[in-house]
Every structure is written in structure tokens, then in C-alpha cells.
Amino acid sequence: MWFGRGFSGQFERPLSTLFLVSILSGCSAFLDTPSKTENFCLSAGKDQSYDCDNPPTEPYTGPLRIRDLPIDDETLYARVEEIKLWLAHQRALLSGEPVAQPLEGSDSALIPPAPEALVTPNVTSDPEETLAAALALIERGDYDTALSLIDEYKVLNPDDLSASLIESRILVLSGQLQSAEQLLRWKIKQNPHIPELYNNLAAVQAANGKVGEAISTLQQAFTTDPSFARIQQNLKTLYTTSANQALMPDLAPVPPKLNMIDLVPERN
């Protein structure tokens, strides 16, 4: 369908073309990808209080810190070994079994004894430092060591959801999306009111290209905590991705990357 000529009388345009242009112009702000600077103001609401107009003046001193990052590799890996000894000592205490000592004059004497740290450890650690060490390993791309540390930690703390969140991040980064989804679905079945679990599950689904399922998962998360700022931001990213795919169906879809969460805060 054609409409009348313009002021110059030289051009004609189909009405459908102008209509599409007007739609795209109106949606341009919505289609823009979020600026990285927005990340400084994502946190808000319960357990995520942050005022963008009044940024904190004190450095962050909350949980999940292992000394002052960045930490050099030699110090980090030495600390990881100390944490593993501490975890082994905690397992020995829980089991109540003494560390076996080799008998004199026997062939077993050729086998090195268990580390003394299992009996009287000269190092101290705590669950938060163990999780922080795993996060530091993730930052360095050492997913195998990080996963090994989390596996040892979960033997002592099988119900620690923060460990499961960190494990899901490791699995995603190492390309084990199916294992990450199975882990998070199992934890959601056990803990249906924890929004962080839904958030990470949606991140896994989005990485798999299942944008619709990811949106549905985040909507479920809103029923547990509608003020969660990270979930709101991830949902906005998914809506933007869906709009782009609808308006440009010929382009190969790129799986959106959502922000994952590593810590389940204490809730009253």
C-alpha cells in the first residue's frame, strides 16, 4: 500500500516500512544492552542494600574473603593445601577414628605416616575461607582444583547451599551444563524458597539457549523474594534477548550470559 508523496514529491514509501521504522525507533532504548556501569548499582532490597547516590566509604569486609585479593599463586596454593589438611582433620574428628600409626619393624614402616596436621593441626581455617579459596581458584581458571576443594568441603557441610552455588558456577564455566542443572534442580527440590538457587538455574538454562525456560525460572524466583536486584537485572537481560530475537529472527541466537550468585546470606 502506498501513500502520498513527501514535500519534495520525489520519494514514495510503503506504509509498512515506515511503521516498522517507528517501532524500531521506539524500542531502541529497550534493545540497548545494559551498560557495564549499571553493575555498580545492581544490589538493592533485602540483604542487598546499596545506595548508588551514597556509595560506601569503607572497604568490604564481609564473608568469603581469603586475605586481601589479588593474592599471588604461590601463596594461594599453599593456603589451599593448608585448608585441605584442615578439612581432613575435621573429617577425622567427626569419624572419631584415630590416625593409624605404622608398627616398628614391619613393612608398613616404609609407608609415610599420615600428616601430623591430622592429629594436631598447626593451621586454622573456617568454612568461609574454604569457599573463598575456591572462588579465588575459579578466578584463576583452575576449575579442577576448585571443584576438588568444594567436594571435600561438602563432605563436612552437605547442606551448605553456598557451596552448591559455587559448584554450579564451576560446572558452568567448565562446560558441564547438564551436571549444573541437575545439581540445582535437586537443591531446589530440597530448598524451594531460596531465590539464589533459581537464579543460578536460570543462568544454566540461558547458557543452554533455553531463554523461555530461564524466564520462567526467574519468575519463580520472584515468588520467593520479589526485591532481589540481581534477579531483576537477569530478567531484564532475558527480556532484551527475547525482543532482539523476535525482531531479528534471521540472526543466529547468542545465549545470554546471566550473573550467577555464590553466596546464600543468612535470613531472619
N, C-alpha and C positions, 0 to 999 in steps of 0.2 A: 504493500500500500504506500503510495507516495503522497506527500503533502506539498503545499505551495512553495514557490521559490523564495530564497532569502532576500536580504536587502539588495544585494548586488545582482540578483537574478541570474547568477552563474552556477549555483550549486543546488543539487537536489539530494535529499537524504531519506532513506526509508525510515518510517516511524519506529520500527522495531529496533533499528540501530541506535537511534537517539535514546530510546527507552533503556536499552542495555547500558549505554554510557552513563545515564543518570543514576542507574542502580550502582554501577561500579564506583562512581564518584561519591555516592552517599555512604558506601561501605568501606571506603578506602581507610578510614581510621580504624575500623574494626579488623581489617585484614592485615594491618601492620603488625609485624611481630613485636613482642614486648621488648622494650629496651633493657639492656643488662643493668642499667642503673636502678630499675624498679626492684631488683633483688634486695637492695638495701632496706626496703620498706615492706617486705612481704609479711613479716611477723606482726600479728595483732590478735586481740582476743585472748581467751583463756590460755594460760601457760605460754603465750607467745607475745607478751606485751612489748611494744616498741613504738615510740613516738618519733615519727620522721622529722617533726619540727624541733624536737629536743633530743638529739642523739646522745647516748650515754658517754660520759667523760671518763669513766673508769674502765679498764680493760676487763674483758670477760674472764670470770674466774669460776664458771660453773663446772658441771661434771664432764667427763670424757676428755680429760687433758692428760697428756703424758709429758711432764716438764714443759718447757717452752718450745713450741714448734716454730720454725722448722728445726729438726734435730738431725744431726749427721747420721749416716747409715751405720757406721761402726757402733756408735752409742745406742742407736735404736735396736739393732740386732742383739747386742749384748744384754740390753734390758729385756728383750723378748725371751732370751734364754733364761734369765732370772725369773721371769713370770712363769715360764713353763715349769721350772723347779718348784715354784710356789704352788702351782696348780697340782703338781704331783704330790707334794706334801699334804695338801688339803685332802686329796683323794685317800692318801694313806691314813689320815686321821679319821675320815669318815668310815673307812672299812674296818678300822680297829686292828688291822693286821700289822705286826712288827716287820721291819725290813729284815729279810733273811741275810745272815752273815755266813760266808763260806767257812767250812771246817778246816783246821790246820792239817796239812799233810795229805789232803785229798785233791783230786783233780779239779774240784770246783775252785780251789785257790787260784787257778790260772785265770779264772773269770774275774774281771774287775768288779769290786763291790759296788753296790748302789751308791749314788752320790750322797755325801753326808747331809746335803741340804734336805734330803727326805726325812732325816731324823731330827736334826737341829738346824733348820734353815737360818742362814745369816742374811737373808733378804726379806723384805716385807713388801707386800703388794695388796691390792684390793680389786674387787670386780670392775670398778670404773677404770682403773689403769689398764686392766686386761683388754677391755673393749676399746680404750683409746689407742692402745698399741696396735690392735687390729686395724683401726681406721688409719693410723699412720702408715701401716704396711700397704693398705689399699691405695693411698696417695702415691706410693712409690711403684704401684703396679705389681706388687708381689702378692698376687691373689692366692697362690697355693699356701704360702706361709700364714697369711691372714685367715684362711679357711681352716687350716690345721689348728691355729690358736683358738678360734671360735669353737671348733669341735671339742677341744679339751675343756674349754670353759663351760660348755653346755652339759658336759657330764656332771659337773658340780651344780649347775644352775639351769636345769632343763626347762624351767618355767619363765626364764628371763626373756621377755619379748624384745628388749633392745638387742640382745644377741641374735635373735631371729631376723630382725630388721637389717642388721649389719650383714648377716649371712645372705639375705636376699639381694643386697647390693652386690656382694662378691659374685654371686651366681649370675646376676645380670651382666656385670662387667666382663665376666669370663665366658659369656655366651651360652650359659646353661639356663635358658629362659623357662623351659618346661619344669626343671627342678625348682626354680624360684617360685613359679606359680603353684606347684604342688605344696611347697613349704608354707606359703602364705595362706592358701585355702585351708590347710589343716589348722593353722594357728587361728584363723578367723572362725572356724568351726568351734574351736575351744574358747575363743575370746571375741564374741560377736559385737562388742561395744567399744572396740579400740580403733579409732579412726586412722591411726598411723599404719595399721595393717592393710586397710582398704587402699590407702594412698599408694603404698608400695606395690600392691597387686595391680592397681590401675597402671602404674609405671611399667610393669612387666607386660601387661596386655597391650599398652601403647607401643612398646618396643617390638611387639609381635605383629603390629599393624592392625590390631583389633580396637580401633578407635571407639566404635559404638559400645563395645563391652567395657572399655575403660571409663567412658562417660557414665554408664550405668553403675559401675563400681564406686565412682566418686560421689554419685548421687546417694548411694547407700551410706557412704561415709558422712554425708551431711546429716543423716538421721541420728548419728551418734554425737556429732559436735558441729553445729552449723556455723560456728565462729572461727573455724580452723582456717587461717590465712593461706597456708601452703596448699591446702586442698582447693581453695577458691582460685588460686593462681593456676594450678594444674588444670582445673576445669575450664578456665578461660583459654588456656593453650589448646585444649582439645576442641573447644567450640570454634576457635580460629582455624584449626586444621580442617575441621569438617566443612566450614564455609569455603575455604580455599579449594578443597577437593570438589565441592559441588559446582563452583563457578568455573573451575578449570579441570574438567574430568579427563582431558587428554594427557595431562601431565602425570608422570609416574609418581605415585604417592610416596612421600618420605615419612617414615614412622616418627611421630613427635617424641621428643625426649622430655620426660617429666622429672621434676625434682623428687628424689627419694628422701626418706626420713630415717635417721639412725638411732633415735632415742625415744623411748616412751616415758614421758615425765610422770612424776607421782601426781595423782589426782585425789582430791579430797572426796 
